[in-house]
């Protein structure tokens, strides 16, 4: 019998860890979602599940089924909104009749991420140059063929 009670205790402990938390069925409004954005409803509790629907930032009449699950410290509630069901993070639900808060929309991110300025590397030390004679070089221009319709200037008389 000790073996049976040991396995019963493990089964009970496992059941307590994954068993859903039940809450009363209520009507909620969406809160804490930035203006213009949506609260995602998912196929299961947790962000790793597929999105089944979206509730607007000012959504009202969100009905809970009373079924809740805790995933990684976050409570998820099974809800229905406009005929679509799914799971939402309960922190974004406020019982209807209480003051809802609307978070302002996030400012757009700049197209270019600013970076910290890095100091310029020190230049190589300047060495003193000694002047030297510069010899002019002759520029050799290859002969060009001048079209016949162009009249060349006459050479200057000496």
C-alpha positions as a Markdown table, in Angstrom:
| # | Residue | x | y | z |
|---|---|---|---|---|
| 1 | Unk | 0.0 | 0.0 | 0.0 |
| 2 | Unk | 2.9 | 2.4 | 0.5 |
| 3 | Unk | 3.7 | 2.2 | -3.2 |
| 4 | Unk | 0.1 | 3.1 | -4.1 |
| 5 | Unk | 0.1 | 6.1 | -1.8 |
| 6 | Unk | 3.5 | 7.3 | -3.2 |
| 7 | Unk | 2.2 | 7.1 | -6.8 |
| 8 | Unk | -1.1 | 8.8 | -5.7 |
| 9 | Unk | 0.9 | 11.6 | -4.1 |
| 10 | Unk | 2.9 | 12.1 | -7.4 |
| 11 | Unk | -0.3 | 12.0 | -9.4 |
| 12 | Unk | -1.9 | 14.6 | -7.1 |
| 13 | Unk | 1.2 | 16.8 | -7.2 |
| 14 | Unk | 1.3 | 16.6 | -11.0 |
| 15 | Unk | -2.4 | 17.3 | -11.3 |
| 16 | Unk | -2.1 | 20.4 | -9.0 |
| 17 | Unk | 0.7 | 21.8 | -11.3 |
| 18 | Unk | -1.2 | 21.6 | -14.5 |
| 19 | Unk | -4.8 | 21.8 | -13.3 |
| 20 | Unk | -6.7 | 24.8 | -14.6 |
| 21 | Unk | -7.6 | 27.5 | -12.0 |
| 22 | Unk | -11.4 | 28.1 | -12.2 |
| 23 | Unk | -12.8 | 31.6 | -11.7 |
| 24 | Unk | -16.3 | 33.0 | -11.9 |
| 25 | Unk | -17.7 | 33.8 | -15.4 |
| 26 | Unk | -17.6 | 37.6 | -15.8 |
| 27 | Unk | -17.7 | 40.3 | -18.5 |
| 28 | Unk | -14.5 | 42.3 | -19.0 |
| 29 | Unk | -13.1 | 45.2 | -21.0 |
| 30 | Unk | -9.6 | 45.4 | -22.5 |
| 31 | Unk | -7.1 | 47.5 | -20.6 |
| 32 | Unk | -3.4 | 48.4 | -20.9 |
| 33 | Unk | -3.2 | 47.8 | -24.7 |
| 34 | Unk | -1.7 | 50.8 | -26.6 |
| 35 | Unk | -4.2 | 52.9 | -28.6 |
| 36 | Unk | -4.6 | 51.5 | -32.1 |
| 37 | Unk | -3.3 | 48.0 | -31.2 |
| 38 | Unk | -4.9 | 44.7 | -30.4 |
| 39 | Unk | -5.0 | 42.1 | -27.7 |
| 40 | Unk | -4.3 | 38.7 | -29.3 |
| 41 | Unk | -6.5 | 35.7 | -28.5 |
| 42 | Unk | -4.6 | 32.4 | -28.7 |
| 43 | Unk | -5.5 | 28.7 | -29.2 |
| 44 | Unk | -4.0 | 27.9 | -25.8 |
| 45 | Unk | -2.6 | 29.6 | -22.8 |
| 46 | Unk | 0.8 | 31.1 | -23.5 |
| 47 | Unk | 2.4 | 33.2 | -26.3 |
| 48 | Unk | 3.7 | 30.1 | -28.1 |
| 49 | Unk | 0.2 | 29.2 | -29.3 |
| 50 | Unk | -1.4 | 30.3 | -32.6 |
| 51 | Unk | -3.5 | 33.5 | -32.7 |
| 52 | Unk | -7.2 | 32.8 | -33.1 |
| 53 | Unk | -8.5 | 36.4 | -33.0 |
| 54 | Unk | -7.8 | 39.9 | -32.0 |
| 55 | Unk | -9.6 | 42.3 | -29.6 |
| 56 | Unk | -9.2 | 46.0 | -30.1 |
| 57 | Unk | -7.4 | 48.2 | -27.5 |
| 58 | Unk | -10.9 | 49.5 | -26.4 |
| 59 | Unk | -12.6 | 46.1 | -26.6 |
| 60 | Unk | -15.7 | 45.6 | -24.4 |
| 61 | Unk | -18.0 | 42.7 | -23.6 |
| 62 | Unk | -15.2 | 40.2 | -23.4 |
| 63 | Unk | -16.8 | 37.1 | -21.6 |
| 64 | Unk | -14.7 | 34.7 | -19.7 |
| 65 | Unk | -15.6 | 31.0 | -19.5 |
| 66 | Unk | -14.2 | 30.8 | -15.9 |
| 67 | Unk | -11.3 | 28.7 | -17.1 |
| 68 | Unk | -7.9 | 30.0 | -16.3 |
| 69 | Unk | -4.4 | 28.6 | -16.5 |
| 70 | Unk | -1.1 | 29.8 | -15.1 |
| 71 | Unk | 1.8 | 29.6 | -17.5 |
| 72 | Unk | 5.3 | 30.8 | -16.4 |
| 73 | Unk | 3.7 | 32.9 | -13.7 |
| 74 | Unk | 1.2 | 34.6 | -16.0 |
| 75 | Unk | -2.6 | 33.9 | -15.6 |
| 76 | Unk | -4.4 | 33.2 | -18.9 |
| 77 | Unk | -8.2 | 33.3 | -19.2 |
| 78 | Unk | -10.3 | 31.6 | -21.8 |
| 79 | Unk | -12.6 | 34.2 | -23.3 |
| 80 | Unk | -15.1 | 34.9 | -26.1 |
| 81 | Unk | -15.4 | 38.2 | -27.9 |
| 82 | Unk | -17.6 | 38.8 | -30.9 |
| 83 | Unk | -18.2 | 35.1 | -31.3 |
| 84 | Unk | -14.5 | 34.2 | -31.4 |
| 85 | Unk | -12.9 | 32.2 | -28.5 |
| 86 | Unk | -9.4 | 32.0 | -27.3 |
| 87 | Unk | -7.0 | 32.6 | -24.5 |
| 88 | Unk | -5.7 | 36.0 | -23.4 |
| 89 | Unk | -3.3 | 37.2 | -20.8 |
| 90 | Unk | -5.6 | 38.2 | -17.9 |
| 91 | Unk | -3.5 | 41.3 | -17.0 |
| 92 | Unk | -5.1 | 43.0 | -20.0 |
| 93 | Unk | -8.7 | 42.4 | -18.7 |
| 94 | Unk | -10.6 | 44.6 | -16.3 |
| 95 | Unk | -14.0 | 43.8 | -14.9 |
| 96 | Unk | -16.7 | 45.7 | -16.8 |
| 97 | Unk | -17.7 | 48.9 | -14.9 |
| 98 | Unk | -14.2 | 49.7 | -13.6 |
| 99 | Unk | -12.1 | 52.5 | -15.1 |
| 100 | Unk | -10.1 | 51.2 | -18.0 |
| 101 | Unk | -6.8 | 52.6 | -19.0 |
| 102 | Unk | -5.6 | 53.2 | -22.5 |
| 103 | Unk | -1.9 | 53.3 | -23.1 |
| 104 | Unk | -0.8 | 55.8 | -25.7 |
| 105 | Unk | 0.5 | 54.3 | -28.9 |
| 106 | Unk | 4.3 | 53.6 | -29.0 |
| 107 | Unk | 6.3 | 56.2 | -30.9 |
| 108 | Unk | 7.6 | 55.0 | -34.2 |
| 109 | Unk | 11.2 | 53.6 | -34.1 |
| 110 | Unk | 13.7 | 55.6 | -36.1 |
| 111 | Unk | 14.8 | 54.0 | -39.4 |
| 112 | Unk | 18.4 | 54.3 | -38.3 |
| 113 | Unk | 19.5 | 53.2 | -34.8 |
| 114 | Unk | 21.7 | 56.0 | -33.3 |
| 115 | Unk | 25.1 | 54.8 | -32.2 |
| 116 | Unk | 27.4 | 56.1 | -29.6 |
| 117 | Unk | 30.1 | 58.3 | -31.0 |
| 118 | Unk | 33.5 | 56.7 | -30.9 |
| 119 | Unk | 36.5 | 58.9 | -30.3 |
| 120 | Unk | 38.7 | 59.5 | -33.3 |
| 121 | Unk | 42.0 | 57.6 | -33.4 |
| 122 | Unk | 45.0 | 59.9 | -32.9 |
| 123 | Unk | 46.7 | 60.9 | -36.1 |
| 124 | Unk | 50.3 | 59.8 | -36.8 |
| 125 | Unk | 52.8 | 62.4 | -35.6 |
| 126 | Unk | 53.7 | 65.1 | -38.1 |
| 127 | Unk | 57.2 | 64.9 | -39.3 |
| 128 | Unk | 59.1 | 67.9 | -40.4 |
| 129 | Unk | 59.8 | 68.0 | -44.2 |
| 130 | Unk | 62.9 | 69.6 | -45.6 |
| 131 | Unk | 62.4 | 71.7 | -48.7 |
| 132 | Unk | 64.0 | 70.5 | -51.9 |
| 133 | Unk | 64.2 | 71.8 | -55.3 |
| 134 | Unk | 61.3 | 70.9 | -57.5 |
| 135 | Unk | 62.3 | 70.1 | -61.1 |
| 136 | Unk | 59.6 | 71.1 | -63.6 |
| 137 | Unk | 58.7 | 68.2 | -65.9 |
| 138 | Unk | 57.8 | 68.6 | -69.5 |
| 139 | Unk | 54.4 | 67.5 | -70.5 |
| 140 | Unk | 54.3 | 65.7 | -73.8 |
| 141 | Unk | 51.1 | 66.0 | -75.7 |
| 142 | Unk | 50.6 | 63.6 | -78.6 |
| 143 | Unk | 49.8 | 65.2 | -81.9 |
| 144 | Unk | 46.2 | 65.5 | -82.6 |
| 145 | Unk | 44.4 | 65.7 | -85.9 |
| 146 | Unk | 42.4 | 68.9 | -86.3 |
| 147 | Unk | 39.3 | 68.7 | -88.5 |
| 148 | Unk | 39.6 | 70.8 | -91.7 |
| 149 | Unk | 36.7 | 73.0 | -90.8 |
| 150 | Unk | 38.5 | 74.4 | -87.8 |
| 151 | Unk | 40.9 | 77.3 | -88.4 |
| 152 | Unk | 44.0 | 77.3 | -86.3 |
| 153 | Unk | 45.3 | 80.6 | -84.9 |
| 154 | Unk | 48.3 | 82.0 | -86.5 |
| 155 | Unk | 51.5 | 81.8 | -84.4 |
| 156 | Unk | 52.5 | 85.1 | -82.8 |
| 157 | Unk | 55.2 | 87.1 | -84.5 |
| 158 | Unk | 58.4 | 87.7 | -82.7 |
